[in-house]
């Protein structure tokens, strides 16, 4: 599978857990080893990505987006997989979040209060919902596959955050309890009581 083909699936909104094992393994390659140094996102952009992604997938009894290092996944996608235009569109959208935050609260998104951050993220999400109702496609419209990191920034951001999280070790194994290649089948093994329910 080619990187551009895999990224096309980001555009379709395909749920990673329903995808083929080869696709999941492919996306897991985009997760960098520990000690990764950011190559596209500067420290402020990275802090914004960490905060926004953690608000989308917060820590519960399992780590959230921050614990799954989704920000590093996004940086790899932007650095190694995205075209220059895709990268610029993403970074422009990210700067737009700070612009809106400054217009509303007089400070960058990361410096706003948690309530202000949540309000802005909800507004971005609601704007996506309204935009999708207005721009519904009809008939045999074929999407442009090479535009997966373009369009509404928050839609792209949520999609890449979800893919980054659910293809990470934390999201795939601990949150979903799945394996890419299941172990051997042992048909006559007793089932634990908690798994019977």
Long-range contacts (C-beta under 8 A, 24 or more apart in sequence): 1-26, 3-80, 3-81, 4-81, 4-146, 7-77, 7-81, 7-82, 7-148, 7-149, 8-145, 8-146, 8-148, 10-148, 10-149, 10-159, 10-160, 10-163, 11-143, 11-145, 11-147, 11-148, 11-159, 12-143, 13-159, 15-166, 16-162, 16-163, 16-166, 16-167, 16-172, 17-166, 17-172, 17-176, 17-178, 21-180, 21-181, 24-167, 24-172, 24-180, 25-180, 27-163, 27-167, 28-167, 28-168, 28-169, 28-172, 28-180, 30-73, 30-76, 30-77, 30-80, 30-81, 30-164, 30-167, 31-69, 31-72, 31-73, 31-76, 31-164, 31-167, 31-168, 31-169, 32-69, 32-72, 32-73, 32-75, 32-76, 36-69, 36-72, 36-75, 36-76, 38-72, 38-75, 39-75, 39-79, 40-75, 40-78, 40-79, 40-87, 40-91, 41-71, 41-74, 41-75, 41-78, 44-108, 44-110, 45-91, 45-94, 46-71, 46-75, 47-110, 48-94, 48-97, 48-98, 48-108, 48-109, 48-110, 49-74, 49-94, 51-109, 51-110, 51-117, 52-97, 52-109, 52-121, 52-157, 52-161, 53-157, 53-161, 53-164, 53-165, 55-117, 55-118, 55-121, 56-121, 56-158, 56-161, 56-162, 57-161, 57-162, 57-165, 57-171, 62-170, 62-174, 62-175, 63-170, 63-174, 64-165, 65-161, 65-164, 65-165, 67-170, 68-164, 68-165, 68-168, 68-169, 68-170, 68-171, 69-168, 70-161, 70-164, 70-165, 70-168, 73-160, 73-163, 73-164, 73-167, 73-168, 74-160, 74-161, 74-164, 77-149, 77-160, 77-164, 82-149, 83-149, 85-150, 86-148, 86-149, 86-150, 87-149, 89-149, 89-150, 89-153, 89-156, 90-149, 90-153, 90-156, 90-157, 92-153, 93-153, 93-154, 93-156, 93-157, 94-153, 94-157, 96-153, 97-124, 97-153, 100-124, 124-153, 124-154, 125-154, 125-158, 127-152, 127-154, 128-152, 128-154, 128-155, 128-158
